[in-house]
Amino acid sequence: MKTSSTDKVSRVLMTGGMGFVGGHLSRAVEVAFPGAELVNIFRPSPNNTASEPHGSEGALWRQVAADLRDPRALDALTADFRPDLVLHLAAQSSIAIAPDREKETWAVNYQGTVNLAQACARHVPESTFLFTSSVQVYGDNCRLGPVTEQTPLAPREVYAKAKAAAEEALQNILPSESRLIVVRPFNHTGPGQTSDFILPAMISQAVAIEEGRADPIVKLGNLHPKREILDVRDVCDAYMALINSVPSNSPAAENIFNVCTGNPIQIGELAKIVQSKCKAEFEIRIDLDRIRENEIPVILGSNKKIRDLTNWIPKRNIDKIISDIFEYYRN
């Protein structure tokens, strides 16, 4: 049965549950759907063996090793488990390394999504399928001003191109009785994110300076771009709000949502806040190797659509976000 705000969710299938966002979303799912059977698909690797059950409060997640690039494995799992809610987060998520791993990025972010969607269409056609796309699909059209869900897509890099192609494929593969929800989150961070991303990169360096493990210099790239910054927990709240609010009979093309604040902040301003919270003084030094070519000056979105449907608004401001990441790295 297709899930909506009033339908009972009894079986949840997640991909990417061991990742940064997935770890937070898994806890939100446990709270929202107590007693549901919970399965996370993970890709086996030497550093990802799932020796411990994933999850925290309430129900625990059963880990199933499967590669998104293996359609037979996904088909068998979907036929056996028959989820009524699918949360597809798994992806090659680093925009910076995607060009160097172009084949893998397409195989996972696009073909993996196609494989999972085909399995769901075949075995659970009335399920809800939430797909995490990205603000990056708007590409250069971010230069035109605040982007809405109607802004034409203009992906620039392989990561964004694969996400945009996956969005289109989902609308073509999933039948009309499916409830497809596509989210386009803007930059989000929080405790547990790796230092490959801007705020953890700053704060991890700052904490190393506090503890005397590094020279009092924080290396950054371009300080001028403005970006929206959300807390990962607010992003997960947005996903859950959409699962509970998107009508069962709404066309897939209408179920696309920006998840953003509408309030960008300059990277240099972020650096100043980090400096103010650091227990040791440090110098900000520009590292030319960290500057991207042709960087978009401002990425700003409209969250009117998700607010109007769900009343969702971010709860945590940038000061709270930075404080929590500091606490994570200090502990």
Phi and psi in degrees as GROMACS dihedral restraints (atoms count N, CA, C in turn):
[ dihedral_restraints ]
;  ai    aj    ak    al  type     phi  dphi    fc
    3     4     5     6     1   -68.9    20    10
    4     5     6     7     1   131.5    20    10
    6     7     8     9     1   -80.6    20    10
    7     8     9    10     1   145.2    20    10
    9    10    11    12     1  -146.8    20    10
   10    11    12    13     1  -168.4    20    10
   12    13    14    15     1   -63.7    20    10
   13    14    15    16     1   -21.0    20    10
   15    16    17    18     1  -109.3    20    10
   16    17    18    19     1    -7.9    20    10
   18    19    20    21     1   -85.3    20    10
   19    20    21    22     1   147.7    20    10
   21    22    23    24     1   -83.6    20    10
   22    23    24    25     1   127.8    20    10
   24    25    26    27     1   -91.8    20    10
   25    26    27    28     1   120.1    20    10
   27    28    29    30     1  -113.1    20    10
   28    29    30    31     1   -20.8    20    10
   30    31    32    33     1  -140.3    20    10
   31    32    33    34     1   119.5    20    10
   33    34    35    36     1  -116.1    20    10
   34    35    36    37     1   128.4    20    10
   36    37    38    39     1  -113.2    20    10
   37    38    39    40     1   123.6    20    10
   39    40    41    42     1  -120.1    20    10
   40    41    42    43     1   144.0    20    10
   42    43    44    45     1  -113.6    20    10
   43    44    45    46     1   145.2    20    10
   45    46    47    48     1    80.7    20    10
   46    47    48    49     1    17.1    20    10
   48    49    50    51     1   -66.8    20    10
   49    50    51    52     1   -17.4    20    10
   51    52    53    54     1   -89.5    20    10
   52    53    54    55     1    -3.8    20    10
   54    55    56    57     1   -83.0    20    10
   55    56    57    58     1  -177.9    20    10
   57    58    59    60     1   -60.0    20    10
   58    59    60    61     1   -55.0    20    10
   60    61    62    63     1   -70.4    20    10
   61    62    63    64     1   -41.2    20    10
   63    64    65    66     1   -59.4    20    10
   64    65    66    67     1   -36.4    20    10
   66    67    68    69     1   -62.0    20    10
   67    68    69    70     1   -39.9    20    10
   69    70    71    72     1   -73.6    20    10
   70    71    72    73     1   -40.9    20    10
   72    73    74    75     1   -67.7    20    10
   73    74    75    76     1   -34.0    20    10
   75    76    77    78     1   -59.5    20    10
   76    77    78    79     1   -39.3    20    10
   78    79    80    81     1   -68.7    20    10
   79    80    81    82     1   -37.2    20    10
   81    82    83    84     1   -64.9    20    10
   82    83    84    85     1   -38.2    20    10
   84    85    86    87     1   -65.8    20    10
   85    86    87    88     1   -42.1    20    10
   87    88    89    90     1   -58.4    20    10
   88    89    90    91     1   -41.2    20    10
   90    91    92    93     1   -71.0    20    10
   91    92    93    94     1   -40.5    20    10
   93    94    95    96     1   -73.0    20    10
   94    95    96    97     1   -33.2    20    10
   96    97    98    99     1  -127.6    20    10
   97    98    99   100     1    66.3    20    10
   99   100   101   102     1   -62.5    20    10
  100   101   102   103     1   135.9    20    10
  102   103   104   105     1    89.5    20    10
  103   104   105   106     1    -9.5    20    10
  105   106   107   108     1   -71.4    20    10
  106   107   108   109     1   149.7    20    10
  108   109   110   111     1   -77.3    20    10
  109   110   111   112     1   131.4    20    10
  111   112   113   114     1  -124.4    20    10
  112   113   114   115     1   123.2    20    10
  114   115   116   117     1  -127.0    20    10
  115   116   117   118     1   132.8    20    10
  117   118   119   120     1  -115.6    20    10
  118   119   120   121     1   130.0    20    10
  120   121   122   123     1   -87.3    20    10
  121   122   123   124     1   128.8    20    10
  123   124   125   126     1  -130.0    20    10
  124   125   126   127     1   151.1    20    10
  126   127   128   129     1   -91.4    20    10
  127   128   129   130     1   118.0    20    10
  129   130   131   132     1   -61.3    20    10
  130   131   132   133     1   138.9    20    10
  132   133   134   135     1  -157.4    20    10
  133   134   135   136     1   164.8    20    10
  135   136   137   138     1   -57.7    20    10
  136   137   138   139     1   -27.7    20    10
  138   139   140   141     1  -103.1    20    10
  139   140   141   142     1    12.1    20    10
  141   142   143   144     1  -146.2    20    10
  142   143   144   145     1    75.6    20    10
  144   145   146   147     1  -102.9    20    10
  145   146   147   148     1    -8.6    20    10
  147   148   149   150     1    54.2    20    10
  148   149   150   151     1    46.6    20    10
  150   151   152   153     1   -71.5    20    10
  151   152   153   154     1   -20.3    20    10
  153   154   155   156     1  -116.2    20    10
  154   155   156   157     1   145.8    20    10
  156   157   158   159     1   -58.9    20    10
  157   158   159   160     1   142.5    20    10
  159   160   161   162     1   -93.5    20    10
  160   161   162   163     1   141.6    20    10
  162   163   164   165     1   124.7    20    10
  163   164   165   166     1   168.6    20    10
  165   166   167   168     1  -132.0    20    10
  166   167   168   169     1   -91.3    20    10
  168   169   170   171     1   -70.6    20    10
  169   170   171   172     1   143.7    20    10
  171   172   173   174     1    70.1    20    10
  172   173   174   175     1  -137.1    20    10
  174   175   176   177     1   -66.2    20    10
  175   176   177   178     1   148.4    20    10
  177   178   179   180     1  -100.7    20    10
  178   179   180   181     1   158.6    20    10
  180   181   182   183     1   -92.1    20    10
  181   182   183   184     1   136.9    20    10
  183   184   185   186     1   -86.6    20    10
  184   185   186   187     1   127.0    20    10
  186   187   188   189     1   -91.1    20    10
  187   188   189   190     1   131.0    20    10
  189   190   191   192     1  -124.7    20    10
  190   191   192   193     1   121.6    20    10
  192   193   194   195     1   -78.8    20    10
  193   194   195   196     1   121.1    20    10
  195   196   197   198     1  -160.0    20    10
  196   197   198   199     1   146.2    20    10
  198   199   200   201     1   -99.6    20    10
  199   200   201   202     1   127.2    20    10
  201   202   203   204     1   -59.1    20    10
  202   203   204   205     1   -21.4    20    10
  204   205   206   207     1   -82.2    20    10
  205   206   207   208     1    -1.1    20    10
  207   208   209   210     1  -106.6    20    10
  208   209   210   211     1    94.7    20    10
  210   211   212   213     1   -62.9    20    10
  211   212   213   214     1   -32.6    20    10
  213   214   215   216     1   -66.5    20    10
  214   215   216   217     1   -41.3    20    10
  216   217   218   219     1   -64.1    20    10
  217   218   219   220     1   -42.6    20    10
  219   220   221   222     1   -66.5    20    10
  220   221   222   223     1   -38.5    20    10
  222   223   224   225     1   -63.8    20    10
  223   224   225   226     1   -45.0    20    10
  225   226   227   228     1   -64.6    20    10
  226   227   228   229     1   -42.7    20    10
  228   229   230   231     1   -64.1    20    10
  229   230   231   232     1   -45.0    20    10
  231   232   233   234     1   -66.3    20    10
  232   233   234   235     1   -39.9    20    10
  234   235   236   237     1   -64.0    20    10
  235   236   237   238     1   -36.3    20    10
  237   238   239   240     1   -78.7    20    10
  238   239   240   241     1   -45.3    20    10
  240   241   242   243     1   -84.2    20    10
  241   242   243   244     1   -34.9    20    10
  243   244   245   246     1    52.1    20    10
  244   245   246   247     1    63.7    20    10
  246   247   248   249     1   -68.2    20    10
  247   248   249   250     1   146.6    20    10
  249   250   251   252     1  -101.3    20    10
  250   251   252   253     1    -6.8    20    10
  252   253   254   255     1  -137.9    20    10
  253   254   255   256     1   124.9    20    10
  255   256   257   258     1  -117.0    20    10
  256   257   258   259     1   126.0    20    10
  258   259   260   261     1  -115.1    20    10
  259   260   261   262     1   104.3    20    10
  261   262   263   264     1  -101.7    20    10
  262   263   264   265     1    96.4    20    10
  264   265   266   267     1  -106.0    20    10
  265   266   267   268     1   -24.4    20    10
  267   268   269   270     1   -59.8    20    10
  268   269   270   271     1   135.7    20    10
  270   271   272   273     1  -168.8    20    10
  271   272   273   274     1   160.9    20    10
  273   274   275   276     1   -78.8    20    10
  274   275   276   277     1   104.5    20    10
  276   277   278   279     1   -99.6    20    10
  277   278   279   280     1    -6.1    20    10
  279   280   281   282     1   -86.2    20    10
  280   281   282   283     1   112.5    20    10
  282   283   284   285     1   -64.5    20    10
  283   284   285   286     1   -34.2    20    10
  285   286   287   288     1   -66.7    20    10
  286   287   288   289     1   -39.3    20    10
  288   289   290   291     1   -93.2    20    10
  289   290   291   292     1    -9.1    20    10
  291   292   293   294     1   -55.1    20    10
  292   293   294   295     1   -43.0    20    10
  294   295   296   297     1   -60.7    20    10
  295   296   297   298     1   -30.7    20    10
  297   298   299   300     1   -80.3    20    10
  298   299   300   301     1   -14.1    20    10
  300   301   302   303     1  -126.0    20    10
  301   302   303   304     1    49.4    20    10
  303   304   305   306     1   -59.6    20    10
  304   305   306   307     1   -45.6    20    10
  306   307   308   309     1   -62.4    20    10
  307   308   309   310     1   -44.3    20    10
  309   310   311   312     1   -65.7    20    10
  310   311   312   313     1   -40.2    20    10
  312   313   314   315     1   -60.9    20    10
  313   314   315   316     1   -45.3    20    10
  315   316   317   318     1   -66.1    20    10
  316   317   318   319     1   -40.4    20    10
  318   319   320   321     1   -64.2    20    10
  319   320   321   322     1   -40.3    20    10
  321   322   323   324     1   -86.0    20    10
  322   323   324   325     1   -54.3    20    10
  324   325   326   327     1   -72.4    20    10
  325   326   327   328     1   -32.0    20    10
  327   328   329   330     1  -101.9    20    10
  328   329   330   331     1   -64.0    20    10
  330   331   332   333     1   -65.0    20    10
  331   332   333   334     1   -35.5    20    10
  333   334   335   336     1   -61.7    20    10
  334   335   336   337     1   -38.8    20    10
  336   337   338   339     1   -65.8    20    10
  337   338   339   340     1   -42.8    20    10
  339   340   341   342     1   -60.4    20    10
  340   341   342   343     1   -45.5    20    10
  342   343   344   345     1   -60.5    20    10
  343   344   345   346     1   -44.2    20    10
  345   346   347   348     1   -67.3    20    10
  346   347   348   349     1   -41.6    20    10
  348   349   350   351     1   -63.8    20    10
  349   350   351   352     1   -40.3    20    10
  351   352   353   354     1   -64.4    20    10
  352   353   354   355     1   -38.7    20    10
  354   355   356   357     1   -64.7    20    10
  355   356   357   358     1   -41.6    20    10
  357   358   359   360     1   -67.4    20    10
  358   359   360   361     1   -41.4    20    10
  360   361   362   363     1   -61.7    20    10
  361   362   363   364     1   -34.6    20    10
  363   364   365   366     1   -77.2    20    10
  364   365   366   367     1   -40.8    20    10
  366   367   368   369     1  -110.5    20    10
  367   368   369   370     1   -28.5    20    10
  369   370   371   372     1  -135.9    20    10
  370   371   372   373     1    63.9    20    10
  372   373   374   375     1   -63.7    20    10
  373   374   375   376     1   -18.2    20    10
  375   376   377   378     1   -99.4    20    10
  376   377   378   379     1    13.0    20    10
  378   379   380   381     1   -76.7    20    10
  379   380   381   382     1   164.8    20    10
  381   382   383   384     1   -93.8    20    10
  382   383   384   385     1   133.6    20    10
  384   385   386   387     1  -126.2    20    10
  385   386   387   388     1   108.9    20    10
  387   388   389   390     1   -99.7    20    10
  388   389   390   391     1   123.0    20    10
  390   391   392   393     1  -115.0    20    10
  391   392   393   394     1   128.7    20    10
  393   394   395   396     1   -92.1    20    10
  394   395   396   397     1   106.9    20    10
  396   397   398   399     1   -90.8    20    10
  397   398   399   400     1  -138.5    20    10
  399   400   401   402     1  -164.6    20    10
  400   401   402   403     1   151.1    20    10
  402   403   404   405     1   -58.9    20    10
  403   404   405   406     1   -23.7    20    10
  405   406   407   408     1   -62.9    20    10
  406   407   408   409     1   -17.3    20    10
  408   409   410   411     1   -66.7    20    10
  409   410   411   412     1   -20.9    20    10
  411   412   413   414     1   -76.3    20    10
  412   413   414   415     1   -23.9    20    10
  414   415   416   417     1    51.4    20    10
  415   416   417   418     1  -132.5    20    10
  417   418   419   420     1   -65.4    20    10
  418   419   420   421     1   -16.0    20    10
  420   421   422   423     1   -70.8    20    10
  421   422   423   424     1    -9.5    20    10
  423   424   425   426     1   -64.4    20    10
  424   425   426   427     1   -20.8    20    10
  426   427   428   429     1   -71.4    20    10
  427   428   429   430     1   -13.8    20    10
  429   430   431   432     1   -83.3    20    10
  430   431   432   433     1    -7.4    20    10
  432   433   434   435     1   123.6    20    10
  433   434   435   436     1  -165.4    20    10
  435   436   437   438     1   -56.3    20    10
  436   437   438   439     1   126.2    20    10
  438   439   440   441     1   -87.8    20    10
  439   440   441   442     1   137.6    20    10
  441   442   443   444     1  -110.4    20    10
  442   443   444   445     1   175.7    20    10
  444   445   446   447     1   -65.4    20    10
  445   446   447   448     1   -15.7    20    10
  447   448   449   450     1   -89.8    20    10
  448   449   450   451     1    -7.9    20    10
  450   451   452   453     1   -61.4    20    10
  451   452   453   454     1   129.2    20    10
  453   454   455   456     1   -59.1    20    10
  454   455   456   457     1   144.6    20    10
  456   457   458   459     1   -79.3    20    10
  457   458   459   460     1   140.6    20    10
  459   460   461   462     1  -146.9    20    10
  460   461   462   463     1    59.1    20    10
  462   463   464   465     1   -61.2    20    10
  463   464   465   466     1   139.5    20    10
  465   466   467   468     1  -101.9    20    10
  466   467   468   469     1   -39.1    20    10
  468   469   470   471     1  -112.4    20    10
  469   470   471   472     1   166.2    20    10
  471   472   473   474     1   -59.6    20    10
  472   473   474   475     1   -38.5    20    10
  474   475   476   477     1   -57.5    20    10
  475   476   477   478     1   -50.3    20    10
  477   478   479   480     1   -68.8    20    10
  478   479   480   481     1   -37.8    20    10
  480   481   482   483     1   -63.3    20    10
  481   482   483   484     1   -40.4    20    10
  483   484   485   486     1   -67.2    20    10
  484   485   486   487     1   -39.1    20    10
  486   487   488   489     1   -64.8    20    10
  487   488   489   490     1   -44.4    20    10
  489   490   491   492     1   -63.7    20    10
  490   491   492   493     1   -41.5    20    10
  492   493   494   495     1   -64.8    20    10
  493   494   495   496     1   -37.3    20    10
  495   496   497   498     1   -66.0    20    10
  496   497   498   499     1   -39.3    20    10
  498   499   500   501     1   -55.7    20    10
  499   500   501   502     1   -49.0    20    10
  501   502   503   504     1   -64.9    20    10
  502   503   504   505     1   -41.1    20    10
  504   505   506   507     1   -61.9    20    10
  505   506   507   508     1   -40.7    20    10
  507   508   509   510     1   -60.2    20    10
  508   509   510   511     1   -41.9    20    10
  510   511   512   513     1   -65.6    20    10
  511   512   513   514     1   -28.5    20    10
  513   514   515   516     1   -84.9    20    10
  514   515   516   517     1   -29.8    20    10
  516   517   518   519     1   -89.0    20    10
  517   518   519   520     1   -46.4    20    10
  519   520   521   522     1   -72.8    20    10
  520   521   522   523     1   135.3    20    10
  522   523   524   525     1   -72.3    20    10
  523   524   525   526     1   168.5    20    10
  525   526   527   528     1   -63.0    20    10
  526   527   528   529     1   -26.5    20    10
  528   529   530   531     1   -77.6    20    10
  529   530   531   532     1   -11.3    20    10
  531   532   533   534     1   -73.6    20    10
  532   533   534   535     1   155.0    20    10
  534   535   536   537     1  -111.8    20    10
  535   536   537   538     1    97.1    20    10
  537   538   539   540     1   -90.2    20    10
  538   539   540   541     1   129.2    20    10
  540   541   542   543     1  -123.3    20    10
  541   542   543   544     1   121.2    20    10
  543   544   545   546     1  -110.1    20    10
  544   545   546   547     1   124.9    20    10
  546   547   548   549     1  -110.9    20    10
  547   548   549   550     1   139.4    20    10
  549   550   551   552     1  -117.7    20    10
  550   551   552   553     1    81.6    20    10
  552   553   554   555     1   -72.7    20    10
  553   554   555   556     1   144.3    20    10
  555   556   557   558     1   -87.5    20    10
  556   557   558   559     1  -177.9    20    10
  558   559   560   561     1   -52.4    20    10
  559   560   561   562     1   128.3    20    10
  561   562   563   564     1  -137.1    20    10
  562   563   564   565     1   150.0    20    10
  564   565   566   567     1  -149.2    20    10
  565   566   567   568     1  -175.3    20    10
  567   568   569   570     1   151.7    20    10
  568   569   570   571     1  -177.4    20    10
  570   571   572   573     1   -57.7    20    10
  571   572   573   574     1   131.2    20    10
  573   574   575   576     1   100.9    20    10
  574   575   576   577     1   -12.5    20    10
  576   577   578   579     1   -74.5    20    10
  577   578   579   580     1   144.4    20    10
  579   580   581   582     1   -73.0    20    10
  580   581   582   583     1   163.0    20    10
  582   583   584   585     1   -78.5    20    10
  583   584   585   586     1    12.0    20    10
  585   586   587   588     1   -73.8    20    10
  586   587   588   589     1   -15.1    20    10
  588   589   590   591     1  -106.9    20    10
  589   590   591   592     1   158.6    20    10
  591   592   593   594     1   -58.9    20    10
  592   593   594   595     1   -53.3    20    10
  594   595   596   597     1   -69.5    20    10
  595   596   597   598     1   -47.4    20    10
  597   598   599   600     1   -59.3    20    10
  598   599   600   601     1   -32.4    20    10
  600   601   602   603     1   -62.5    20    10
  601   602   603   604     1   -45.9    20    10
  603   604   605   606     1   -63.4    20    10
  604   605   606   607     1   -49.4    20    10
  606   607   608   609     1   -72.6    20    10
  607   608   609   610     1   -37.0    20    10
  609   610   611   612     1   -63.1    20    10
  610   611   612   613     1   -38.3    20    10
  612   613   614   615     1   -65.8    20    10
  613   614   615   616     1   -41.3    20    10
  615   616   617   618     1   -63.7    20    10
  616   617   618   619     1   -41.5    20    10
  618   619   620   621     1   -68.1    20    10
  619   620   621   622     1   -37.1    20    10
  621   622   623   624     1   -61.5    20    10
  622   623   624   625     1   -36.1    20    10
  624   625   626   627     1   -68.1    20    10
  625   626   627   628     1   -43.9    20    10
  627   628   629   630     1   -54.6    20    10
  628   629   630   631     1   -40.9    20    10
  630   631   632   633     1   -89.6    20    10
  631   632   633   634     1     5.0    20    10
  633   634   635   636     1    74.8    20    10
  634   635   636   637     1    18.5    20    10
  636   637   638   639     1   -95.0    20    10
  637   638   639   640     1    -3.4    20    10
  639   640   641   642     1  -149.9    20    10
  640   641   642   643     1   155.7    20    10
  642   643   644   645     1   -66.0    20    10
  643   644   645   646     1   153.7    20    10
  645   646   647   648     1   -76.1    20    10
  646   647   648   649     1    59.1    20    10
  648   649   650   651     1  -138.1    20    10
  649   650   651   652     1   128.6    20    10
  651   652   653   654     1  -111.1    20    10
  652   653   654   655     1   120.2    20    10
  654   655   656   657     1   -92.7    20    10
  655   656   657   658     1   128.5    20    10
  657   658   659   660     1  -134.6    20    10
  658   659   660   661     1   167.6    20    10
  660   661   662   663     1   -92.4    20    10
  661   662   663   664     1  -134.3    20    10
  663   664   665   666     1   -68.7    20    10
  664   665   666   667     1   125.8    20    10
  666   667   668   669     1   -90.7    20    10
  667   668   669   670     1    -7.2    20    10
  669   670   671   672     1   -86.9    20    10
  670   671   672   673     1   -30.8    20    10
  672   673   674   675     1   -58.8    20    10
  673   674   675   676     1   148.4    20    10
  675   676   677   678     1  -108.0    20    10
  676   677   678   679     1   132.7    20    10
  678   679   680   681     1  -135.9    20    10
  679   680   681   682     1   149.0    20    10
  681   682   683   684     1   -79.7    20    10
  682   683   684   685     1   140.8    20    10
  684   685   686   687     1  -127.8    20    10
  685   686   687   688     1   119.6    20    10
  687   688   689   690     1  -113.2    20    10
  688   689   690   691     1   157.4    20    10
  690   691   692   693     1   -83.4    20    10
  691   692   693   694     1   136.3    20    10
  693   694   695   696     1   -56.9    20    10
  694   695   696   697     1   -32.2    20    10
  696   697   698   699     1   -69.8    20    10
  697   698   699   700     1   -34.0    20    10
  699   700   701   702     1   -68.2    20    10
  700   701   702   703     1   -36.9    20    10
  702   703   704   705     1   -63.5    20    10
  703   704   705   706     1   -43.4    20    10
  705   706   707   708     1   -64.1    20    10
  706   707   708   709     1   -37.4    20    10
  708   709   710   711     1   -60.7    20    10
  709   710   711   712     1   -38.2    20    10
  711   712   713   714     1   -64.2    20    10
  712   713   714   715     1   -43.4    20    10
  714   715   716   717     1   -61.0    20    10
  715   716   717   718     1   -44.6    20    10
  717   718   719   720     1   -66.9    20    10
  718   719   720   721     1   -37.3    20    10
  720   721   722   723     1   -62.4    20    10
  721   722   723   724     1   -39.1    20    10
  723   724   725   726     1   -68.4    20    10
  724   725   726   727     1   -40.9    20    10
  726   727   728   729     1   -58.6    20    10
  727   728   729   730     1   -36.6    20    10
  729   730   731   732     1   -84.0    20    10
  730   731   732   733     1   -12.4    20    10
  732   733   734   735     1  -120.1    20    10
  733   734   735   736     1   -27.2    20    10
  735   736   737   738     1   -66.3    20    10
  736   737   738   739     1   125.4    20    10
  738   739   740   741     1   -61.4    20    10
  739   740   741   742     1   146.4    20    10
  741   742   743   744     1   -65.2    20    10
  742   743   744   745     1   -28.7    20    10
  744   745   746   747     1  -102.0    20    10
  745   746   747   748     1    11.5    20    10
  747   748   749   750     1   -80.3    20    10
  748   749   750   751     1   140.5    20    10
  750   751   752   753     1   -62.0    20    10
  751   752   753   754     1   145.9    20    10
  753   754   755   756     1   -57.6    20    10
  754   755   756   757     1   -36.6    20    10
  756   757   758   759     1   -64.3    20    10
  757   758   759   760     1   -20.3    20    10
  759   760   761   762     1   -90.8    20    10
  760   761   762   763     1   -11.1    20    10
  762   763   764   765     1   -97.3    20    10
  763   764   765   766     1    48.6    20    10
  765   766   767   768     1  -116.9    20    10
  766   767   768   769     1   130.4    20    10
  768   769   770   771     1  -137.5    20    10
  769   770   771   772     1   128.9    20    10
  771   772   773   774     1   -70.9    20    10
  772   773   774   775     1   139.5    20    10
  774   775   776   777     1  -118.6    20    10
  775   776   777   778     1   101.0    20    10
  777   778   779   780     1  -154.4    20    10
  778   779   780   781     1   174.2    20    10
  780   781   782   783     1  -100.3    20    10
  781   782   783   784     1   -29.5    20    10
  783   784   785   786     1    79.4    20    10
  784   785   786   787     1     9.3    20    10
  786   787   788   789     1  -133.4    20    10
  787   788   789   790     1    88.5    20    10
  789   790   791   792     1   -75.6    20    10
  790   791   792   793     1   157.6    20    10
  792   793   794   795     1  -134.0    20    10
  793   794   795   796     1   142.7    20    10
  795   796   797   798     1   -71.0    20    10
  796   797   798   799     1   141.7    20    10
  798   799   800   801     1   -56.9    20    10
  799   800   801   802     1   -38.6    20    10
  801   802   803   804     1   -61.7    20    10
  802   803   804   805     1   -35.1    20    10
  804   805   806   807     1   -68.4    20    10
  805   806   807   808     1   -37.9    20    10
  807   808   809   810     1   -58.8    20    10
  808   809   810   811     1   -43.8    20    10
  810   811   812   813     1   -61.5    20    10
  811   812   813   814     1   -38.0    20    10
  813   814   815   816     1   -66.0    20    10
  814   815   816   817     1   -38.8    20    10
  816   817   818   819     1   -65.2    20    10
  817   818   819   820     1   -42.1    20    10
  819   820   821   822     1   -60.8    20    10
  820   821   822   823     1   -43.1    20    10
  822   823   824   825     1   -58.4    20    10
  823   824   825   826     1   -42.0    20    10
  825   826   827   828     1   -68.1    20    10
  826   827   828   829     1   -25.7    20    10
  828   829   830   831     1   -95.7    20    10
  829   830   831   832     1   -10.0    20    10
  831   832   833   834     1   -77.7    20    10
  832   833   834   835     1   140.6    20    10
  834   835   836   837     1   -82.7    20    10
  835   836   837   838     1     1.1    20    10
  837   838   839   840     1  -136.4    20    10
  838   839   840   841     1   148.4    20    10
  840   841   842   843     1   -77.2    20    10
  841   842   843   844     1   147.1    20    10
  843   844   845   846     1  -150.3    20    10
  844   845   846   847     1   160.5    20    10
  846   847   848   849     1   -99.0    20    10
  847   848   849   850     1   138.7    20    10
  849   850   851   852     1   -91.8    20    10
  850   851   852   853     1   123.3    20    10
  852   853   854   855     1  -122.0    20    10
  853   854   855   856     1   132.3    20    10
  855   856   857   858     1   -77.9    20    10
  856   857   858   859     1   127.5    20    10
  858   859   860   861     1  -107.5    20    10
  859   860   861   862     1   111.0    20    10
  861   862   863   864     1   -61.0    20    10
  862   863   864   865     1   -27.1    20    10
  864   865   866   867     1   -68.9    20    10
  865   866   867   868     1   -17.4    20    10
  867   868   869   870     1   -94.1    20    10
  868   869   870   871     1    -1.3    20    10
  870   871   872   873     1   -89.7    20    10
  871   872   873   874     1   126.0    20    10
  873   874   875   876     1   -88.0    20    10
  874   875   876   877     1   144.4    20    10
  876   877   878   879     1   -72.4    20    10
  877   878   879   880     1   144.5    20    10
  879   880   881   882     1    54.7    20    10
  880   881   882   883     1    41.7    20    10
  882   883   884   885     1   -71.1    20    10
  883   884   885   886     1   138.8    20    10
  885   886   887   888     1   -72.3    20    10
  886   887   888   889     1   126.9    20    10
  888   889   890   891     1   -62.7    20    10
  889   890   891   892     1   -43.4    20    10
  891   892   893   894     1  -136.4    20    10
  892   893   894   895     1   130.1    20    10
  894   895   896   897     1  -117.4    20    10
  895   896   897   898     1   112.2    20    10
  897   898   899   900     1  -133.5    20    10
  898   899   900   901     1   133.6    20    10
  900   901   902   903     1  -124.0    20    10
  901   902   903   904     1   164.4    20    10
  903   904   905   906     1  -103.4    20    10
  904   905   906   907     1   130.8    20    10
  906   907   908   909     1  -107.7    20    10
  907   908   909   910     1    20.0    20    10
  909   910   911   912     1   -58.9    20    10
  910   911   912   913     1   -40.3    20    10
  912   913   914   915     1   -63.9    20    10
  913   914   915   916     1   -47.4    20    10
  915   916   917   918     1   -70.9    20    10
  916   917   918   919     1   -34.3    20    10
  918   919   920   921     1   -65.1    20    10
  919   920   921   922     1   -43.6    20    10
  921   922   923   924     1   -63.9    20    10
  922   923   924   925     1   -35.5    20    10
  924   925   926   927     1   -81.9    20    10
  925   926   927   928     1   -40.6    20    10
  927   928   929   930     1  -117.8    20    10
  928   929   930   931     1   -12.4    20    10
  930   931   932   933     1    66.9    20    10
  931   932   933   934     1    15.3    20    10
  933   934   935   936     1   -69.8    20    10
  934   935   936   937     1   134.2    20    10
  936   937   938   939     1  -141.5    20    10
  937   938   939   940     1   148.1    20    10
  939   940   941   942     1   -63.1    20    10
  940   941   942   943     1   138.7    20    10
  942   943   944   945     1   -93.9    20    10
  943   944   945   946     1   -25.4    20    10
  945   946   947   948     1  -106.6    20    10
  946   947   948   949     1   125.9    20    10
  948   949   950   951     1   -86.2    20    10
  949   950   951   952     1   176.4    20    10
  951   952   953   954     1   -65.0    20    10
  952   953   954   955     1   -32.1    20    10
  954   955   956   957     1   -63.2    20    10
  955   956   957   958     1   -43.9    20    10
  957   958   959   960     1   -65.5    20    10
  958   959   960   961     1   -42.0    20    10
  960   961   962   963     1   -59.4    20    10
  961   962   963   964     1   -48.2    20    10
  963   964   965   966     1   -66.2    20    10
  964   965   966   967     1   -41.0    20    10
  966   967   968   969     1   -60.6    20    10
  967   968   969   970     1   -41.9    20    10
  969   970   971   972     1   -67.8    20    10
  970   971   972   973     1   -35.9    20    10
  972   973   974   975     1   -70.0    20    10
  973   974   975   976     1   -38.2    20    10
  975   976   977   978     1   -57.8    20    10
  976   977   978   979     1   -47.1    20    10
  978   979   980   981     1   -60.3    20    10
  979   980   981   982     1   -40.2    20    10
  981   982   983   984     1   -61.0    20    10
  982   983   984   985     1   -48.3    20    10
  984   985   986   987     1   -72.8    20    10
  985   986   987   988     1   -30.5    20    10
  987   988   989   990     1   -71.4    20    10
  988   989   990   991     1   -27.0    20    10
